[in-house]
Amino acid sequence: MATTADQVLSDIKSYLHITWQDENTDKNLTGFINRGMARLQKTAGASLDFTVEDLPRELLFDYVRYANSQALEMFEKNFESELVSLHIEYQANSVDNSGGETTP
């Protein structure tokens, strides 16, 4: 079964206008994708679905774009409001799903 990283790899390559087939490029992008997914899930405090067109997927694509351009240190600064929104949205959902009680 394909991992989420494998599922979004071709979409990210299209987003980045990468039209060539290269094992090293795919390996690098897959690493960026996995690290981006982990970082965004940590920020959200929840498991995220990156296969659906929504904020987590958008942020993942931009994370990979910045990582691929070797400008990752600017990602959090430039997407600060989106990252805060992601965190608040998923924390609010966890409170709603727990019946109003916060989970540690």
N, CA, C and O atoms as a Tinker XYZ file with bonds, in Angstrom:
   416  protein
     1  N      0.845000   -1.188000    0.000000    73     2
     2  CA     0.000000    0.000000    0.000000    64     1     3
     3  C      0.885000    1.243000    0.000000    63     2     4     5
     4  O      1.900000    1.288000    0.695000    81     3
     5  N      0.501000    2.242000   -0.773000    73     3     6
     6  CA     1.279000    3.471000   -0.884000    64     5     7
     7  C      1.128000    4.313000    0.381000    63     6     8     9
     8  O      0.047000    4.405000    0.963000    81     7
     9  N      2.225000    4.916000    0.784000    73     7    10
    10  CA     2.177000    5.815000    1.930000    64     9    11
    11  C      1.607000    7.153000    1.482000    63    10    12    13
    12  O      1.497000    7.423000    0.286000    81    11
    13  N      1.249000    7.981000    2.444000    73    11    14
    14  CA     0.744000    9.314000    2.113000    64    13    15
    15  C      1.781000   10.093000    1.328000    63    14    16    17
    16  O      1.433000   10.816000    0.393000    81    15
    17  N      3.058000    9.958000    1.694000    73    15    18
    18  CA     4.125000   10.662000    0.968000    64    17    19
    19  C      4.142000   10.244000   -0.494000    63    18    20    21
    20  O      4.288000   11.083000   -1.384000    81    19
    21  N      3.994000    8.951000   -0.740000    73    19    22
    22  CA     3.957000    8.463000   -2.119000    64    21    23
    23  C      2.729000    8.991000   -2.860000    63    22    24    25
    24  O      2.794000    9.296000   -4.051000    81    23
    25  N      1.610000    9.093000   -2.142000    73    23    26
    26  CA     0.371000    9.554000   -2.760000    64    25    27
    27  C      0.458000   11.009000   -3.199000    63    26    28    29
    28  O     -0.116000   11.371000   -4.226000    81    27
    29  N      1.159000   11.848000   -2.453000    73    27    30
    30  CA     1.222000   13.273000   -2.797000    64    29    31
    31  C      2.467000   13.643000   -3.602000    63    30    32    33
    32  O      2.575000   14.772000   -4.081000    81    31
    33  N      3.406000   12.713000   -3.757000    73    31    34
    34  CA     4.655000   13.017000   -4.456000    64    33    35
    35  C      4.412000   13.557000   -5.861000    63    34    36    37
    36  O      4.980000   14.586000   -6.225000    81    35
    37  N      3.593000   12.896000   -6.648000    73    35    38
    38  CA     3.386000   13.357000   -8.027000    64    37    39
    39  C      2.688000   14.714000   -8.064000    63    38    40    41
    40  O      2.974000   15.532000   -8.938000    81    39
    41  N      1.777000   14.961000   -7.125000    73    39    42
    42  CA     1.112000   16.266000   -7.070000    64    41    43
    43  C      2.100000   17.371000   -6.705000    63    42    44    45
    44  O      2.045000   18.468000   -7.259000    81    43
    45  N      2.996000   17.077000   -5.775000    73    43    46
    46  CA     4.000000   18.067000   -5.380000    64    45    47
    47  C      4.980000   18.311000   -6.518000    63    46    48    49
    48  O      5.381000   19.450000   -6.756000    81    47
    49  N      5.370000   17.257000   -7.219000    73    47    50
    50  CA     6.263000   17.441000   -8.368000    64    49    51
    51  C      5.600000   18.333000   -9.413000    63    50    52    53
    52  O      6.260000   19.186000  -10.006000    81    51
    53  N      4.335000   18.149000   -9.636000    73    51    54
    54  CA     3.605000   18.999000  -10.578000    64    53    55
    55  C      3.566000   20.441000  -10.071000    63    54    56    57
    56  O      3.780000   21.378000  -10.841000    81    55
    57  N      3.293000   20.619000   -8.779000    73    55    58
    58  CA     3.251000   21.944000   -8.149000    64    57    59
    59  C      4.587000   22.667000   -8.299000    63    58    60    61
    60  O      4.626000   23.879000   -8.508000    81    59
    61  N      5.672000   21.917000   -8.190000    73    59    62
    62  CA     7.017000   22.495000   -8.291000    64    61    63
    63  C      7.536000   22.531000   -9.729000    63    62    64    65
    64  O      8.673000   22.935000   -9.971000    81    63
    65  N      6.707000   22.112000  -10.672000    73    63    66
    66  CA     7.082000   22.074000  -12.098000    64    65    67
    67  C      8.291000   21.172000  -12.346000    63    66    68    69
    68  O      9.158000   21.485000  -13.162000    81    67
    69  N      8.333000   20.052000  -11.632000    73    67    70
    70  CA     9.378000   19.048000  -11.837000    64    69    71
    71  C      8.795000   18.000000  -12.776000    63    70    72    73
    72  O      7.938000   17.207000  -12.384000    81    71
    73  N      9.267000   18.005000  -14.018000    73    71    74
    74  CA     8.694000   17.124000  -15.042000    64    73    75
    75  C      9.582000   15.928000  -15.351000    63    74    76    77
    76  O      9.164000   15.019000  -16.068000    81    75
    77  N     10.793000   15.914000  -14.826000    73    75    78
    78  CA    11.724000   14.837000  -15.125000    64    77    79
    79  C     11.630000   13.732000  -14.076000    63    78    80    81
    80  O     11.165000   13.954000  -12.958000    81    79
    81  N     12.075000   12.550000  -14.458000    73    79    82
    82  CA    12.109000   11.404000  -13.552000    64    81    83
    83  C     13.542000   11.204000  -13.082000    63    82    84    85
    84  O     14.441000   10.966000  -13.888000    81    83
    85  N     13.747000   11.300000  -11.787000    73    83    86
    86  CA    15.072000   11.130000  -11.214000    64    85    87
    87  C     14.914000   10.552000   -9.811000    63    86    88    89
    88  O     14.197000   11.105000   -8.977000    81    87
    89  N     15.584000    9.445000   -9.567000    73    87    90
    90  CA    15.460000    8.762000   -8.278000    64    89    91
    91  C     15.907000    9.646000   -7.117000    63    90    92    93
    92  O     15.263000    9.657000   -6.068000    81    91
    93  N     17.000000   10.386000   -7.291000    73    91    94
    94  CA    17.494000   11.256000   -6.218000    64    93    95
    95  C     16.525000   12.399000   -5.924000    63    94    96    97
    96  O     16.309000   12.749000   -4.764000    81    95
    97  N     15.946000   12.975000   -6.965000    73    95    98
    98  CA    14.955000   14.040000   -6.770000    64    97    99
    99  C     13.758000   13.501000   -6.000000    63    98   100   101
   100  O     13.291000   14.133000   -5.052000    81    99
   101  N     13.256000   12.330000   -6.406000    73    99   102
   102  CA    12.120000   11.722000   -5.716000    64   101   103
   103  C     12.463000   11.411000   -4.262000    63   102   104   105
   104  O     11.637000   11.613000   -3.373000    81   103
   105  N     13.672000   10.925000   -4.017000    73   103   106
   106  CA    14.103000   10.605000   -2.650000    64   105   107
   107  C     14.156000   11.872000   -1.801000    63   106   108   109
   108  O     13.689000   11.880000   -0.662000    81   107
   109  N     14.727000   12.944000   -2.356000    73   107   110
   110  CA    14.793000   14.211000   -1.619000    64   109   111
   111  C     13.399000   14.750000   -1.325000    63   110   112   113
   112  O     13.109000   15.151000   -0.198000    81   111
   113  N     12.538000   14.761000   -2.338000    73   111   114
   114  CA    11.184000   15.272000   -2.145000    64   113   115
   115  C     10.408000   14.435000   -1.138000    63   114   116   117
   116  O      9.667000   14.981000   -0.319000    81   115
   117  N     10.568000   13.119000   -1.189000    73   115   118
   118  CA     9.886000   12.246000   -0.230000    64   117   119
   119  C     10.356000   12.541000    1.192000    63   118   120   121
   120  O      9.553000   12.534000    2.124000    81   119
   121  N     11.638000   12.797000    1.359000    73   119   122
   122  CA    12.156000   13.188000    2.671000    64   121   123
   123  C     11.551000   14.499000    3.142000    63   122   124   125
   124  O     11.149000   14.621000    4.299000    81   123
   125  N     11.484000   15.491000    2.240000    73   123   126
   126  CA    10.861000   16.773000    2.584000    64   125   127
   127  C      9.395000   16.574000    2.955000    63   126   128   129
   128  O      8.901000   17.172000    3.911000    81   127
   129  N      8.707000   15.730000    2.194000    73   127   130
   130  CA     7.287000   15.467000    2.452000    64   129   131
   131  C      7.111000   14.840000    3.832000    63   130   132   133
   132  O      6.262000   15.281000    4.606000    81   131
   133  N      7.900000   13.823000    4.145000    73   131   134
   134  CA     7.776000   13.152000    5.448000    64   133   135
   135  C      8.084000   14.098000    6.598000    63   134   136   137
   136  O      7.374000   14.104000    7.604000    81   135
   137  N      9.135000   14.897000    6.460000    73   135   138
   138  CA     9.477000   15.856000    7.517000    64   137   139
   139  C      8.407000   16.937000    7.635000    63   138   140   141
   140  O      8.067000   17.360000    8.740000    81   139
   141  N      7.878000   17.383000    6.499000    73   139   142
   142  CA     6.816000   18.386000    6.525000    64   141   143
   143  C      5.551000   17.865000    7.185000    63   142   144   145
   144  O      4.921000   18.568000    7.975000    81   143
   145  N      5.177000   16.630000    6.860000    73   143   146
   146  CA     3.987000   16.043000    7.480000    64   145   147
   147  C      4.174000   15.941000    8.989000    63   146   148   149
   148  O      3.262000   16.268000    9.749000    81   147
   149  N      5.336000   15.496000    9.425000    73   147   150
   150  CA     5.601000   15.373000   10.863000    64   149   151
   151  C      5.545000   16.739000   11.536000    63   150   152   153
   152  O      4.961000   16.879000   12.610000    81   151
   153  N      6.144000   17.738000   10.916000    73   151   154
   154  CA     6.174000   19.089000   11.489000    64   153   155
   155  C      4.770000   19.672000   11.581000    63   154   156   157
   156  O      4.408000   20.252000   12.604000    81   155
   157  N      3.986000   19.526000   10.537000    73   155   158
   158  CA     2.633000   20.089000   10.536000    64   157   159
   159  C      1.711000   19.352000   11.505000    63   158   160   161
   160  O      0.853000   19.974000   12.131000    81   159
   161  N      1.878000   18.036000   11.638000    73   159   162
   162  CA     1.069000   17.281000   12.602000    64   161   163
   163  C      1.447000   17.665000   14.027000    63   162   164   165
   164  O      0.587000   17.712000   14.907000    81   163
   165  N      2.716000   17.937000   14.255000    73   163   166
   166  CA     3.144000   18.400000   15.581000    64   165   167
   167  C      2.541000   19.771000   15.870000    63   166   168   169
   168  O      2.077000   20.026000   16.981000    81   167
   169  N      2.547000   20.645000   14.881000    73   167   170
   170  CA     1.967000   21.980000   15.047000    64   169   171
   171  C      0.474000   21.889000   15.336000    63   170   172   173
   172  O     -0.037000   22.585000   16.213000    81   171
   173  N     -0.221000   21.035000   14.600000    73   171   174
   174  CA    -1.671000   20.892000   14.772000    64   173   175
   175  C     -2.016000   20.150000   16.056000    63   174   176   177
   176  O     -3.088000   20.355000   16.626000    81   175
   177  N     -1.115000   19.291000   16.510000    73   175   178
   178  CA    -1.415000   18.473000   17.673000    64   177   179
   179  C     -2.408000   17.375000   17.356000    63   178   180   181
   180  O     -3.105000   16.874000   18.238000    81   179
   181  N     -2.464000   17.006000   16.076000    73   179   182
   182  CA    -3.428000   15.995000   15.631000    64   181   183
   183  C     -2.909000   15.344000   14.360000    63   182   184   185
   184  O     -2.013000   15.864000   13.696000    81   183
   185  N     -3.488000   14.203000   14.037000    73   183   186
   186  CA    -3.182000   13.540000   12.779000    64   185   187
   187  C     -3.909000   14.282000   11.657000    63   186   188   189
   188  O     -5.091000   14.602000   11.783000    81   187
   189  N     -3.201000   14.554000   10.567000    73   187   190
   190  CA    -3.762000   15.333000    9.464000    64   189   191
   191  C     -3.873000   14.483000    8.208000    63   190   192   193
   192  O     -3.093000   13.552000    8.007000    81   191
   193  N     -4.840000   14.806000    7.370000    73   191   194
   194  CA    -5.015000   14.131000    6.088000    64   193   195
   195  C     -4.473000   15.043000    4.992000    63   194   196   197
   196  O     -5.063000   16.081000    4.692000    81   195
   197  N     -3.355000   14.654000    4.401000    73   195   198
   198  CA    -2.711000   15.471000    3.382000    64   197   199
   199  C     -3.183000   15.114000    1.975000    63   198   200   201
   200  O     -2.689000   15.674000    0.996000    81   199
   201  N     -4.127000   14.193000    1.866000    73   199   202
   202  CA    -4.626000   13.809000    0.545000    64   201   203
   203  C     -5.846000   14.631000    0.141000    63   202   204   205
   204  O     -6.276000   14.568000   -1.010000    81   203
   205  N     -6.403000   15.393000    1.061000    73   203   206
   206  CA    -7.591000   16.212000    0.817000    64   205   207
   207  C     -7.160000   17.659000    0.591000    63   206   208   209
   208  O     -6.282000   18.165000    1.289000    81   207
   209  N     -7.781000   18.323000   -0.388000    73   207   210
   210  CA    -7.480000   19.735000   -0.652000    64   209   211
   211  C     -7.984000   20.575000    0.517000    63   210   212   213
   212  O     -9.171000   20.891000    0.605000    81   211
   213  N     -7.065000   20.932000    1.410000    73   211   214
   214  CA    -7.398000   21.708000    2.596000    64   213   215
   215  C     -6.114000   22.360000    3.096000    63   214   216   217
   216  O     -5.057000   22.190000    2.490000    81   215
   217  N     -6.197000   23.096000    4.185000    73   215   218
   218  CA    -5.049000   23.827000    4.713000    64   217   219
   219  C     -3.830000   22.942000    4.980000    63   218   220   221
   220  O     -2.722000   23.346000    4.628000    81   219
   221  N     -3.975000   21.754000    5.586000    73   219   222
   222  CA    -2.776000   20.932000    5.811000    64   221   223
   223  C     -2.037000   20.601000    4.516000    63   222   224   225
   224  O     -0.808000   20.646000    4.475000    81   223
   225  N     -2.768000   20.272000    3.472000    73   223   226
   226  CA    -2.143000   19.946000    2.181000    64   225   227
   227  C     -1.459000   21.180000    1.587000    63   226   228   229
   228  O     -0.338000   21.089000    1.087000    81   227
   229  N     -2.128000   22.322000    1.640000    73   227   230
   230  CA    -1.536000   23.557000    1.129000    64   229   231
   231  C     -0.227000   23.868000    1.849000    63   230   232   233
   232  O      0.776000   24.204000    1.218000    81   231
   233  N     -0.247000   23.754000    3.168000    73   231   234
   234  CA     0.960000   24.035000    3.944000    64   233   235
   235  C      2.064000   23.029000    3.644000    63   234   236   237
   236  O      3.238000   23.397000    3.591000    81   235
   237  N      1.702000   21.771000    3.450000    73   235   238
   238  CA     2.702000   20.759000    3.109000    64   237   239
   239  C      3.366000   21.099000    1.782000    63   238   240   241
   240  O      4.588000   21.020000    1.662000    81   239
   241  N      2.579000   21.471000    0.796000    73   239   242
   242  CA     3.138000   21.818000   -0.511000    64   241   243
   243  C      4.106000   22.993000   -0.380000    63   242   244   245
   244  O      5.181000   22.988000   -0.980000    81   243
   245  N      3.720000   24.000000    0.407000    73   243   246
   246  CA     4.604000   25.153000    0.580000    64   245   247
   247  C      5.836000   24.798000    1.406000    63   246   248   249
   248  O      6.923000   25.311000    1.142000    81   247
   249  N      5.679000   23.920000    2.411000    73   247   250
   250  CA     6.833000   23.455000    3.182000    64   249   251
   251  C      7.847000   22.803000    2.248000    63   250   252   253
   252  O      9.040000   23.095000    2.317000    81   251
   253  N      7.372000   21.924000    1.381000    73   251   254
   254  CA     8.264000   21.228000    0.446000    64   253   255
   255  C      8.884000   22.222000   -0.537000    63   254   256   257
   256  O     10.058000   22.098000   -0.887000    81   255
   257  N      8.108000   23.198000   -0.979000    73   255   258
   258  CA     8.642000   24.224000   -1.895000    64   257   259
   259  C      9.793000   24.977000   -1.235000    63   258   260   261
   260  O     10.835000   25.189000   -1.856000    81   259
   261  N      9.610000   25.378000    0.012000    73   259   262
   262  CA    10.668000   26.088000    0.731000    64   261   263
   263  C     11.863000   25.173000    0.986000    63   262   264   265
   264  O     13.007000   25.594000    0.818000    81   263
   265  N     11.615000   23.939000    1.385000    73   263   266
   266  CA    12.708000   22.994000    1.642000    64   265   267
   267  C     13.489000   22.724000    0.365000    63   266   268   269
   268  O     14.719000   22.678000    0.392000    81   267
   269  N     12.799000   22.546000   -0.742000    73   267   270
   270  CA    13.447000   22.269000   -2.017000    64   269   271
   271  C     14.277000   23.460000   -2.497000    63   270   272   273
   272  O     15.262000   23.288000   -3.216000    81   271
   273  N     13.878000   24.655000   -2.099000    73   271   274
   274  CA    14.602000   25.873000   -2.477000    64   273   275
   275  C     15.670000   26.245000   -1.452000    63   274   276   277
   276  O     16.313000   27.288000   -1.568000    81   275
   277  N     15.855000   25.391000   -0.452000    73   275   278
   278  CA    16.823000   25.613000    0.619000    64   277   279
   279  C     16.557000   26.923000    1.356000    63   278   280   281
   280  O     17.481000   27.661000    1.698000    81   279
   281  N     15.277000   27.191000    1.592000    73   279   282
   282  CA    14.859000   28.395000    2.304000    64   281   283
   283  C     13.913000   28.041000    3.448000    63   282   284   285
   284  O     13.047000   28.835000    3.817000    81   283
   285  N     14.085000   26.852000    4.000000    73   283   286
   286  CA    13.159000   26.353000    5.014000    64   285   287
   287  C     13.096000   27.250000    6.245000    63   286   288   289
   288  O     12.062000   27.321000    6.910000    81   287
   289  N     14.188000   27.930000    6.549000    73   287   290
   290  CA    14.193000   28.805000    7.726000    64   289   291
   291  C     13.179000   29.943000    7.594000    63   290   292   293
   292  O     12.811000   30.553000    8.598000    81   291
   293  N     12.727000   30.234000    6.393000    73   291   294
   294  CA    11.747000   31.301000    6.171000    64   293   295
   295  C     10.302000   30.798000    6.188000    63   294   296   297
   296  O      9.369000   31.599000    6.236000    81   295
   297  N     10.114000   29.487000    6.148000    73   295   298
   298  CA     8.764000   28.929000    6.057000    64   297   299
   299  C      7.895000   29.356000    7.235000    63   298   300   301
   300  O      6.802000   29.884000    7.033000    81   299
   301  N      8.362000   29.135000    8.457000    73   299   302
   302  CA     7.538000   29.442000    9.622000    64   301   303
   303  C      7.249000   30.930000    9.731000    63   302   304   305
   304  O      6.159000   31.319000   10.152000    81   303
   305  N      8.198000   31.756000    9.362000    73   303   306
   306  CA     7.972000   33.203000    9.409000    64   305   307
   307  C      6.917000   33.610000    8.386000    63   306   308   309
   308  O      5.996000   34.361000    8.709000    81   307
   309  N      7.043000   33.125000    7.167000    73   307   310
   310  CA     6.137000   33.531000    6.098000    64   309   311
   311  C      4.746000   32.914000    6.201000    63   310   312   313
   312  O      3.789000   33.447000    5.639000    81   311
   313  N      4.626000   31.801000    6.912000    73   311   314
   314  CA     3.335000   31.123000    7.040000    64   313   315
   315  C      2.865000   31.079000    8.494000    63   314   316   317
   316  O      2.090000   30.202000    8.875000    81   315
   317  N      3.331000   32.018000    9.292000    73   315   318
   318  CA     3.005000   32.034000   10.717000    64   317   319
   319  C      1.496000   32.060000   10.964000    63   318   320   321
   320  O      0.996000   31.289000   11.782000    81   319
   321  N      0.774000   32.923000   10.279000    73   319   322
   322  CA    -0.672000   33.015000   10.531000    64   321   323
   323  C     -1.391000   31.730000   10.119000    63   322   324   325
   324  O     -2.330000   31.308000   10.793000    81   323
   325  N     -0.963000   31.108000    9.024000    73   323   326
   326  CA    -1.578000   29.854000    8.593000    64   325   327
   327  C     -1.283000   28.725000    9.579000    63   326   328   329
   328  O     -2.147000   27.891000    9.846000    81   327
   329  N     -0.062000   28.698000   10.119000    73   327   330
   330  CA     0.306000   27.672000   11.093000    64   329   331
   331  C     -0.474000   27.847000   12.392000    63   330   332   333
   332  O     -0.903000   26.863000   12.995000    81   331
   333  N     -0.658000   29.087000   12.824000    73   331   334
   334  CA    -1.459000   29.351000   14.023000    64   333   335
   335  C     -2.908000   28.933000   13.775000    63   334   336   337
   336  O     -3.538000   28.324000   14.640000    81   335
   337  N     -3.432000   29.259000   12.602000    73   335   338
   338  CA    -4.805000   28.853000   12.259000    64   337   339
   339  C     -4.954000   27.335000   12.273000    63   338   340   341
   340  O     -5.949000   26.806000   12.770000    81   339
   341  N     -3.963000   26.644000   11.728000    73   339   342
   342  CA    -3.972000   25.180000   11.724000    64   341   343
   343  C     -4.027000   24.648000   13.150000    63   342   344   345
   344  O     -4.824000   23.762000   13.459000    81   343
   345  N     -3.184000   25.187000   14.011000    73   343   346
   346  CA    -3.135000   24.749000   15.408000    64   345   347
   347  C     -4.477000   24.992000   16.103000    63   346   348   349
   348  O     -5.019000   24.101000   16.757000    81   347
   349  N     -4.997000   26.193000   15.955000    73   347   350
   350  CA    -6.256000   26.539000   16.620000    64   349   351
   351  C     -7.402000   25.672000   16.102000    63   350   352   353
   352  O     -8.203000   25.166000   16.889000    81   351
   353  N     -7.482000   25.499000   14.789000    73   351   354
   354  CA    -8.564000   24.701000   14.203000    64   353   355
   355  C     -8.572000   23.275000   14.745000    63   354   356   357
   356  O     -9.624000   22.761000   15.124000    81   355
   357  N     -7.409000   22.637000   14.782000    73   355   358
   358  CA    -7.369000   21.240000   15.211000    64   357   359
   359  C     -7.466000   21.099000   16.721000    63   358   360   361
   360  O     -7.944000   20.074000   17.208000    81   359
   361  N     -7.026000   22.099000   17.475000    73   359   362
   362  CA    -7.218000   22.047000   18.918000    64   361   363
   363  C     -8.688000   22.263000   19.255000    63   362   364   365
   364  O     -9.214000   21.621000   20.164000    81   363
   365  N     -9.353000   23.156000   18.535000    73   363   366
   366  CA   -10.788000   23.372000   18.745000    64   365   367
   367  C    -11.567000   22.107000   18.396000    63   366   368   369
   368  O    -12.513000   21.745000   19.095000    81   367
   369  N    -11.170000   21.435000   17.315000    73   367   370
   370  CA   -11.829000   20.180000   16.940000    64   369   371
   371  C    -11.641000   19.118000   18.002000    63   370   372   373
   372  O    -12.562000   18.344000   18.264000    81   371
   373  N    -10.461000   19.060000   18.628000    73   371   374
   374  CA   -10.232000   18.037000   19.653000    64   373   375
   375  C    -11.077000   18.319000   20.889000    63   374   376   377
   376  O    -11.524000   17.386000   21.555000    81   375
   377  N    -11.302000   19.599000   21.206000    73   375   378
   378  CA   -12.167000   19.948000   22.335000    64   377   379
   379  C    -13.612000   19.589000   21.998000    63   378   380   381
   380  O    -14.319000   19.022000   22.832000    81   379
   381  N    -14.055000   19.914000   20.784000    73   379   382
   382  CA   -15.421000   19.580000   20.364000    64   381   383
   383  C    -15.657000   18.079000   20.380000    63   382   384   385
   384  O    -16.721000   17.624000   20.801000    81   383
   385  N    -14.679000   17.308000   19.928000    73   383   386
   386  CA   -14.821000   15.853000   19.850000    64   385   387
   387  C    -14.739000   15.178000   21.206000    63   386   388   389
   388  O    -15.165000   14.033000   21.353000    81   387
   389  N    -14.195000   15.875000   22.205000    73   387   390
   390  CA   -14.078000   15.266000   23.529000    64   389   391
   391  C    -15.223000   15.692000   24.446000    63   390   392   393
   392  O    -15.194000   15.428000   25.648000    81   391
   393  N    -16.214000   16.341000   23.884000    73   391   394
   394  CA   -17.365000   16.743000   24.689000    64   393   395
   395  C    -17.085000   17.953000   25.546000    63   394   396   397
   396  O    -17.711000   18.125000   26.592000    81   395
   397  N    -16.155000   18.801000   25.127000    73   395   398
   398  CA   -15.869000   20.021000   25.867000    64   397   399
   399  C    -14.730000   19.897000   26.843000    63   398   400   401
   400  O    -14.296000   20.895000   27.418000    81   399
   401  N    -14.234000   18.687000   27.044000    73   399   402
   402  CA   -13.107000   18.503000   27.949000    64   401   403
   403  C    -11.823000   18.490000   27.147000    63   402   404   405
   404  O    -11.738000   17.836000   26.108000    81   403
   405  N    -10.829000   19.207000   27.626000    73   403   406
   406  CA    -9.545000   19.205000   26.938000    64   405   407
   407  C     -8.788000   17.947000   27.293000    63   406   408   409
   408  O     -8.905000   17.418000   28.398000    81   407
   409  N     -8.009000   17.478000   26.337000    73   407   410
   410  CA    -7.197000   16.291000   26.571000    64   409   411
   411  C     -5.755000   16.719000   26.722000    63   410   412   413
   412  O     -5.296000   17.591000   25.984000    81   411
   413  N     -5.023000   16.131000   27.661000    73   411   414
   414  CA    -3.626000   16.537000   27.868000    64   413   415
   415  C     -2.743000   16.154000   26.714000    63   414   416
   416  O     -1.543000   16.427000   26.738000    81   415
